[in-house]
Amino acid sequence: MAKEMVKGSIVALVTPFNQDGSVNYDKLGELIEYHVANKTDGIVLLGTTGESPTLTFEEEEKMLEYSVKKADGRIYMIAGSGSNCSRTAIERSHAYSRTGVDAILVITPYYNRTNTSGMIKHFEACADASAVPVIMYNVPGRTGCSISEEAVAALCKHPNIRAIKEASGNIGYLCKVAKYLSDDFVMYSGNDDMIVPTLSMGGIGVISVWANIMPQTSHKLVMDYLNGDVESARKLQTRYLDLINDLFLETNPIPVKAAMNYLGFGVGPCRMPLDEMSAGPKAKLIAEIDRLKAEIK
């Protein structure tokens, strides 16, 4: 049996920027230390929440080098290496998997949406190129395509494809994927509003936007469920559901960066085309943060 994948709450980390738009490495280091100290089980760098489409290859490589050195083995590290160009995804998967990270996250090939055989070949090629386990990322609301059940059935057999981040929001699809879970192929929730449903179908954790501001609570929710306290996990899921939903009032990561800046994290602006959060949605988000402020840590 292959090495066990990480369980628990994995934060989809924002990329902090200076006001001039450059990557703020000092703040990135502070965020890594914050999550190490606050029970986060893993960090995803260069994901959707990290605004990876706006980062250059040089910035990505520098961020990975910096972050792996900063983490120094204290927390599980995952690097996003996907692309809608298979050649690019293969090259990134090869390179990023050798930076010291523990796994890579590979998104479905978006925009030029492929068929089932192309989807299988795309992920197999990335997995063959990678020196660490691959987590497939299914998020059809962003990519316009999904990993079919047929593709999951084939890909879960690849020795280096070890997990799926399931973010379709479709409970029916989630249940179909659950048929293929094993000790060697696991599932993470990609939706903060569906952590408990995912765990109930055999998932082992969440890759979370919410954990950027409530890492201890996100960790507790997952671990309570996995340790048998389903009622505690259910109560945490429902108690913070309004806040979780408000973190998606506009395109992620616009709201979570607004929340973090309001809470004093100082992560800076988003890069264009993402803009500052609109006044109405921002007021709603801030009101919910204020309601829960004593619990947000």
C-alpha positions as CSV (number, residue, x, y, z in Angstrom):
1,M,0.0,0.0,0.0
2,A,1.3,3.5,-0.9
3,K,2.0,6.2,1.7
4,E,-1.2,7.5,3.3
5,M,-2.5,10.9,2.0
6,V,-3.0,13.7,4.4
7,K,-6.3,13.9,6.3
8,G,-8.0,17.0,7.7
9,S,-8.2,20.6,6.7
10,I,-6.0,21.8,3.8
11,V,-6.0,25.5,3.2
12,A,-6.3,26.8,-0.4
13,L,-3.9,29.6,0.4
14,V,-4.3,33.1,-1.0
15,T,-1.3,34.7,-2.7
16,P,-0.5,37.9,-0.8
17,F,0.4,40.9,-3.1
18,N,2.0,44.2,-2.4
19,Q,0.1,47.3,-3.5
20,D,2.2,47.4,-6.6
21,G,1.0,43.9,-7.5
22,S,4.2,42.0,-6.7
23,V,4.2,38.9,-4.6
24,N,4.6,39.8,-0.9
25,Y,7.0,37.1,0.3
26,D,7.2,38.3,3.9
27,K,3.4,38.0,4.2
28,L,3.5,34.6,2.5
29,G,5.9,33.5,5.1
30,E,3.6,34.9,7.9
31,L,0.7,33.0,6.4
32,I,2.6,29.7,6.4
33,E,3.6,30.2,10.0
34,Y,0.0,31.0,10.9
35,H,-1.2,27.8,9.5
36,V,1.5,25.7,11.0
37,A,0.5,27.2,14.4
38,N,-3.2,26.9,14.0
39,K,-3.7,23.2,13.2
40,T,-4.0,23.4,9.5
41,D,-3.1,20.0,8.1
42,G,-1.9,21.0,4.7
43,I,-1.4,24.0,2.3
44,V,-2.2,24.3,-1.4
45,L,-0.1,26.8,-3.2
46,L,-0.8,28.1,-6.8
47,G,-4.4,27.0,-6.8
48,T,-7.6,29.0,-7.8
49,T,-7.6,30.8,-4.5
50,G,-3.9,31.6,-5.0
51,E,-4.8,33.4,-8.3
52,S,-2.5,31.1,-10.3
53,P,-3.8,32.2,-13.7
54,T,-2.2,35.6,-13.1
55,L,1.2,34.3,-11.9
56,T,4.1,33.8,-14.2
57,F,6.1,30.5,-14.3
58,E,9.0,32.4,-12.7
59,E,6.8,33.7,-9.8
60,E,5.4,30.2,-9.3
61,E,8.8,28.6,-9.1
62,K,10.0,31.2,-6.7
63,M,7.0,30.9,-4.5
64,L,7.3,27.1,-4.3
65,E,11.1,27.4,-3.5
66,Y,10.4,30.0,-0.8
67,S,7.4,28.2,0.7
68,V,8.9,24.7,0.9
69,K,12.0,26.2,2.6
70,K,9.8,28.2,5.0
71,A,7.6,25.2,5.9
72,D,10.6,23.0,6.4
73,G,8.6,19.8,6.6
74,R,6.3,21.0,9.3
75,I,3.1,20.9,7.2
76,Y,2.0,18.9,4.1
77,M,2.6,21.0,1.0
78,I,0.7,20.7,-2.3
79,A,1.4,22.6,-5.5
80,G,-1.1,23.4,-8.3
81,S,0.5,22.4,-11.6
82,G,-2.4,22.1,-14.0
83,S,-3.1,23.7,-17.3
84,N,-5.5,23.3,-20.3
85,C,-2.4,22.6,-22.4
86,S,-1.3,19.0,-21.6
87,R,2.3,19.8,-22.5
88,T,2.4,22.7,-20.1
89,A,0.7,20.6,-17.4
90,I,3.2,17.8,-17.9
91,E,6.2,20.1,-17.7
92,R,4.9,21.8,-14.6
93,S,4.0,18.5,-12.9
94,H,7.5,17.3,-13.6
95,A,9.2,20.4,-12.3
96,Y,6.9,21.3,-9.4
97,S,6.9,17.8,-8.0
98,R,10.6,18.0,-7.5
99,T,10.6,21.2,-5.4
100,G,10.0,19.4,-2.1
101,V,6.2,19.5,-2.1
102,D,4.3,16.4,-0.9
103,A,1.7,16.3,-3.8
104,I,0.6,18.2,-6.8
105,L,-3.0,19.3,-7.7
106,V,-3.9,19.0,-11.4
107,I,-7.0,20.6,-12.7
108,T,-9.1,19.3,-15.6
109,P,-8.1,20.8,-19.0
110,Y,-10.5,23.8,-19.2
111,Y,-11.7,25.8,-22.2
112,N,-10.5,23.3,-24.9
113,R,-12.6,20.7,-23.2
114,T,-11.6,17.1,-24.1
115,N,-13.5,13.8,-24.4
116,T,-13.2,11.0,-21.9
117,S,-10.1,9.4,-23.5
118,G,-8.3,12.7,-23.7
119,M,-9.1,13.4,-20.0
120,I,-7.7,10.0,-19.1
121,K,-4.5,10.5,-21.2
122,H,-4.0,14.1,-19.8
123,F,-4.1,12.9,-16.1
124,E,-2.1,9.8,-16.8
125,A,0.7,11.8,-18.5
126,C,0.9,14.3,-15.6
127,A,1.0,11.4,-13.1
128,D,3.7,9.7,-15.1
129,A,5.8,12.9,-15.0
130,S,5.3,13.6,-11.3
131,A,7.6,12.5,-8.6
132,V,4.9,12.9,-5.9
133,P,1.2,11.8,-5.8
134,V,-1.4,13.6,-8.0
135,I,-4.7,15.0,-6.7
136,M,-7.1,15.4,-9.6
137,Y,-9.2,18.6,-9.4
138,N,-12.8,18.5,-10.6
139,V,-14.5,21.9,-10.6
140,P,-16.8,22.1,-13.7
141,G,-18.3,25.4,-12.6
142,R,-15.0,27.0,-13.4
143,T,-13.7,24.8,-16.2
144,G,-16.8,23.9,-18.1
145,C,-15.9,20.2,-18.0
146,S,-16.0,17.3,-15.5
147,I,-14.1,14.1,-15.0
148,S,-16.6,11.5,-16.1
149,E,-17.3,8.5,-13.9
150,E,-15.8,6.3,-16.6
151,A,-12.6,8.4,-16.4
152,V,-12.5,8.2,-12.6
153,A,-12.9,4.5,-12.8
154,A,-9.8,4.3,-15.0
155,L,-7.7,6.9,-13.4
156,C,-8.1,5.7,-9.8
157,K,-6.1,2.6,-10.8
158,H,-3.0,4.7,-11.7
159,P,-0.5,4.2,-8.9
160,N,0.4,7.8,-8.8
161,I,-3.1,9.3,-8.9
162,R,-4.0,9.2,-5.3
163,A,-6.9,11.5,-4.8
164,I,-9.6,13.7,-6.2
165,K,-10.6,17.2,-5.1
166,E,-14.3,17.1,-5.8
167,A,-15.8,20.6,-6.2
168,S,-18.8,20.0,-8.5
169,G,-21.4,20.7,-5.8
170,N,-23.3,17.8,-7.2
171,I,-24.1,15.2,-4.5
172,G,-25.1,12.7,-7.1
173,Y,-21.7,12.9,-8.8
174,L,-20.0,12.8,-5.4
175,C,-21.8,9.5,-4.6
176,K,-20.7,8.0,-7.9
177,V,-17.0,8.9,-7.3
178,A,-17.3,7.4,-3.8
179,K,-17.6,4.0,-5.3
180,Y,-14.0,4.1,-6.4
181,L,-12.5,5.2,-3.1
182,S,-9.9,3.0,-1.4
183,D,-6.8,3.2,0.8
184,D,-4.9,4.2,-2.3
185,F,-7.5,6.6,-3.8
186,V,-9.1,9.2,-1.5
187,M,-11.4,12.2,-1.8
188,Y,-11.3,15.8,-0.6
189,S,-14.2,18.1,-0.5
190,G,-13.6,21.1,-2.7
191,N,-16.7,22.9,-1.4
192,D,-16.7,24.3,2.1
193,D,-20.5,24.1,2.2
194,M,-20.3,20.3,1.6
195,I,-17.6,19.1,4.0
196,V,-19.8,16.9,6.1
197,P,-21.6,15.4,3.0
198,T,-18.3,14.6,1.5
199,L,-16.9,13.0,4.7
200,S,-20.1,11.0,5.0
201,M,-19.4,9.4,1.6
202,G,-15.8,8.4,2.6
203,G,-13.9,11.7,2.1
204,I,-10.9,12.3,4.3
205,G,-10.7,16.1,4.3
206,V,-11.3,19.4,2.7
207,I,-9.3,21.8,0.5
208,S,-10.7,24.9,2.0
209,V,-11.1,28.6,1.3
210,W,-12.8,29.1,4.6
211,A,-9.7,27.8,6.4
212,N,-7.8,31.0,5.4
213,I,-9.7,32.7,8.2
214,M,-10.9,29.9,10.5
215,P,-8.2,27.2,10.3
216,Q,-8.7,25.7,13.8
217,T,-12.5,25.4,13.2
218,S,-12.1,23.8,9.8
219,H,-9.6,21.4,11.2
220,K,-11.9,20.5,14.2
221,L,-14.9,20.0,11.9
222,V,-13.0,17.4,9.8
223,M,-11.3,15.6,12.7
224,D,-14.4,15.5,14.8
225,Y,-16.2,13.7,12.0
226,L,-13.3,11.3,11.3
227,N,-13.0,10.6,15.0
228,G,-16.7,9.6,15.2
229,D,-18.3,12.8,16.6
230,V,-20.6,13.4,13.6
231,E,-23.0,15.6,15.6
232,S,-20.2,18.1,16.4
233,A,-19.1,18.2,12.8
234,R,-22.7,18.7,11.7
235,K,-23.2,21.6,14.1
236,L,-20.0,23.3,13.0
237,Q,-20.9,22.9,9.3
238,T,-24.3,24.5,9.9
239,R,-23.2,27.2,12.3
240,Y,-20.7,28.7,9.9
241,L,-22.6,28.0,6.7
242,D,-23.7,31.6,6.2
243,L,-20.1,32.8,6.5
244,I,-18.9,30.1,4.1
245,N,-21.6,31.1,1.6
246,D,-20.6,34.8,2.0
247,L,-17.0,34.0,1.1
248,F,-18.4,33.1,-2.3
249,L,-20.7,36.1,-2.9
250,E,-18.3,37.1,-5.7
251,T,-15.7,35.2,-7.5
252,N,-13.2,33.5,-5.2
253,P,-10.7,34.8,-4.0
254,I,-12.2,38.3,-4.0
255,P,-14.3,37.9,-0.9
256,V,-11.8,35.9,1.2
257,K,-9.1,38.5,0.5
258,A,-11.6,41.2,1.6
259,A,-12.3,39.2,4.7
260,M,-8.6,38.7,5.5
261,N,-7.8,42.3,5.0
262,Y,-10.7,43.3,7.2
263,L,-9.4,40.9,9.9
264,G,-5.9,42.5,9.7
265,F,-4.0,39.8,7.7
266,G,-2.9,42.4,5.2
267,V,-2.8,40.2,2.1
268,G,-3.2,43.0,-0.3
269,P,-5.3,43.3,-3.5
270,C,-6.2,40.7,-6.1
271,R,-4.6,40.9,-9.5
272,M,-6.7,41.9,-12.5
273,P,-9.0,40.9,-13.9
274,L,-10.2,40.3,-10.3
275,D,-11.2,43.6,-8.6
276,E,-12.1,44.9,-5.2
277,M,-15.3,43.4,-3.7
278,S,-18.5,45.3,-4.5
279,A,-20.0,47.5,-1.8
280,G,-23.2,45.5,-1.2
281,P,-21.7,42.0,-1.0
282,K,-18.8,43.3,1.0
283,A,-21.1,44.9,3.6
284,K,-23.0,41.6,3.9
285,L,-19.7,39.6,4.4
286,I,-18.4,42.1,7.0
287,A,-21.6,42.0,8.9
288,E,-21.4,38.2,9.2
289,I,-17.7,38.4,10.2
290,D,-18.6,40.9,12.9
291,R,-21.4,38.6,14.2
292,L,-18.8,35.8,14.6
293,K,-15.7,37.8,15.3
294,A,-15.1,36.3,18.7
295,E,-15.0,32.9,17.1
296,I,-12.8,33.7,14.2
297,K,-9.2,32.9,15.0
